[in-house]
Amino acid sequence: MEELKAQIKKESSAATRLSKDAIAAFTTRDFATGKALMRQAANAGRNCKNLIEQYKQICSHDK
């Protein structure tokens, strides 16, 4: 369970960092890099969402 929590934090941090980096790239008009980073951020966000769902399922089974 602790490993799952750590992985959620890791994916969440990655999504945040990638999103900020993408915005910085868009600001400098580097659209190709911004788009690639935003795609990676979205994937990290989806992974985080899936991990949270797994965590909720585990918690509901423990009750």
SEDRENZA-993648 format. One record per residue: residue in one letter; x, y, z of N, C-alpha, C in turn. Coordinates in Angstrom, 1 decimal, padded with zeros to 4 digits, m for minus. Layout:
NODE   residu      n.X      n.Y      n.Z     ca.X     ca.Y     ca.Z      c.X      c.Y      c.Z
NODE        A        X        Y        Z        X        Y        Z        X        Y        Z
...
//
This chain:
NODE   residu      n.X      n.Y      n.Z     ca.X     ca.Y     ca.Z      c.X      c.Y      c.Z
NODE        M    000.8   m001.2    000.0    000.0    000.0    000.0    000.9    001.3    000.0
NODE        E    002.0    001.2    000.8    002.9    002.4    000.8    003.5    002.6   m000.5
NODE        E    003.8    001.5   m001.2    004.5    001.6   m002.5    003.5    002.2   m003.5
NODE        L    002.2    001.9   m003.4    001.2    002.5   m004.3    001.1    004.0   m004.0
NODE        K    001.1    004.4   m002.7    001.1    005.8   m002.4    002.3    006.6   m003.0
NODE        A    003.5    006.0   m002.9    004.7    006.6   m003.4    004.6    006.7   m004.9
NODE        Q    004.0    005.7   m005.6    003.9    005.8   m007.0    002.9    006.9   m007.4
NODE        I    001.9    007.0   m006.7    000.9    008.1   m006.9    001.6    009.5   m006.8
NODE        K    002.3    009.7   m005.8    003.1    010.9   m005.6    004.0    011.2   m006.8
NODE        K    004.7    010.1   m007.2    005.7    010.2   m008.3    005.0    010.6   m009.6
NODE        E    003.9    010.0   m009.9    003.2    010.3   m011.1    002.6    011.7   m011.1
NODE        S    002.1    012.1   m009.9    001.5    013.4   m009.8    002.5    014.5   m009.9
NODE        S    003.7    014.3   m009.3    004.8    015.2   m009.5    005.3    015.3   m010.9
NODE        A    005.3    014.2   m011.6    005.8    014.2   m013.0    004.8    014.9   m013.9
NODE        A    003.5    014.7   m013.6    002.5    015.4   m014.4    002.6    016.9   m014.2
NODE        T    002.8    017.3   m013.0    002.9    018.8   m012.7    004.1    019.4   m013.3
NODE        R    005.2    018.7   m013.2    006.5    019.2   m013.8    006.4    019.3   m015.3
NODE        L    005.9    018.2   m015.9    005.8    018.2   m017.4    004.9    019.3   m017.9
NODE        S    003.8    019.5   m017.2    002.8    020.5   m017.6    003.5    021.9   m017.5
NODE        K    004.2    022.1   m016.4    004.9    023.4   m016.3    005.9    023.6   m017.4
NODE        D    006.7    022.6   m017.7    007.7    022.6   m018.7    007.0    022.9   m020.1
NODE        A    005.9    022.2   m020.3    005.2    022.4   m021.6    004.7    023.9   m021.7
NODE        I    004.2    024.4   m020.7    003.7    025.8   m020.7    004.9    026.7   m021.0
NODE        A    006.1    026.5   m020.4    007.3    027.3   m020.6    007.7    027.1   m022.1
NODE        A    007.6    026.0   m022.7    007.9    025.8   m024.1    007.0    026.5   m025.0
NODE        F    005.7    026.5   m024.7    004.7    027.2   m025.4    005.0    028.7   m025.4
NODE        T    005.4    029.2   m024.2    005.6    030.6   m024.0    006.8    031.1   m024.9
NODE        T    007.7    030.2   m025.1    008.9    030.6   m026.0    008.6    030.2   m027.4
NODE        R    007.4    029.8   m027.7    006.9    029.5   m029.1    007.6    028.2   m029.6
NODE        D    008.0    027.3   m028.7    008.5    026.0   m029.1    007.4    025.0   m029.0
NODE        F    006.5    025.1   m030.0    005.3    024.3   m030.0    005.4    022.8   m030.1
NODE        A    006.4    022.4   m030.8    006.6    020.9   m030.9    007.0    020.3   m029.6
NODE        T    007.9    021.0   m028.9    008.3    020.5   m027.6    007.2    020.6   m026.6
NODE        G    006.5    021.7   m026.6    005.4    022.0   m025.7    004.3    020.9   m025.9
NODE        K    004.0    020.6   m027.1    003.0    019.5   m027.4    003.4    018.2   m026.9
NODE        A    004.7    017.8   m027.1    005.2    016.5   m026.6    005.2    016.5   m025.1
NODE        L    005.6    017.6   m024.5    005.6    017.6   m023.0    004.2    017.5   m022.5
NODE        M    003.3    018.2   m023.1    001.9    018.2   m022.6    001.3    016.8   m022.8
NODE        R    001.7    016.1   m023.9    001.2    014.7   m024.1    001.7    013.8   m022.9
NODE        Q    003.0    014.0   m022.6    003.6    013.2   m021.5    002.9    013.6   m020.2
NODE        A    002.6    014.8   m020.0    001.9    015.3   m018.7    000.5    014.6   m018.6
NODE        A   m000.2    014.6   m019.8   m001.5    014.0   m019.8   m001.4    012.5   m019.5
NODE        N   m000.4    011.8   m020.0   m000.2    010.4   m019.7    000.1    010.2   m018.3
NODE        A    000.9    011.0   m017.7    001.2    010.9   m016.3    000.0    011.1   m015.4
NODE        G   m000.8    012.1   m015.8   m002.1    012.3   m015.1   m003.0    011.2   m015.2
NODE        R   m003.1    010.5   m016.3   m004.0    009.3   m016.5   m003.4    008.2   m015.6
NODE        N   m002.1    008.0   m015.6   m001.5    007.0   m014.8   m001.8    007.2   m013.3
NODE        C   m001.7    008.5   m012.9   m002.0    008.9   m011.5   m003.5    008.6   m011.2
NODE        K   m004.4    008.9   m012.1   m005.8    008.6   m011.8   m006.0    007.1   m011.7
NODE        N   m005.4    006.3   m012.5   m005.6    004.9   m012.5   m005.0    004.3   m011.1
NODE        L   m003.9    004.9   m010.7   m003.3    004.4   m009.4   m004.2    004.8   m008.3
NODE        I   m004.8    006.0   m008.3   m005.7    006.4   m007.3   m006.9    005.5   m007.2
NODE        E   m007.4    005.1   m008.4   m008.6    004.1   m008.4   m008.2    002.8   m007.8
NODE        Q   m007.0    002.3   m008.1   m006.5    001.1   m007.5   m006.4    001.2   m006.0
NODE        Y   m005.9    002.3   m005.5   m005.8    002.6   m004.1   m007.1    002.6   m003.4
NODE        K   m008.1    003.2   m004.1   m009.5    003.3   m003.5   m010.1    001.9   m003.4
NODE        Q   m009.8    001.0   m004.5   m010.3   m000.3   m004.4   m009.7   m001.1   m003.3
NODE        I   m008.4   m001.0   m003.1   m007.7   m001.7   m002.1   m008.3   m001.3   m000.7
NODE        C   m008.5    000.1   m000.5   m009.0    000.6    000.7   m010.4    000.1    001.0
NODE        S   m011.2    000.0   m000.1   m012.6   m000.5    000.1   m012.7   m001.9    000.5
NODE        H   m011.7   m002.7    000.0   m011.7   m004.1    000.3   m011.2   m004.4    001.7
NODE        D   m010.4   m003.5    002.3   m009.9   m003.6    003.6   m010.9   m003.3    004.7
NODE        K   m012.0   m002.7    004.3   m013.0   m002.3    005.3   m013.9   m003.5    005.8
//
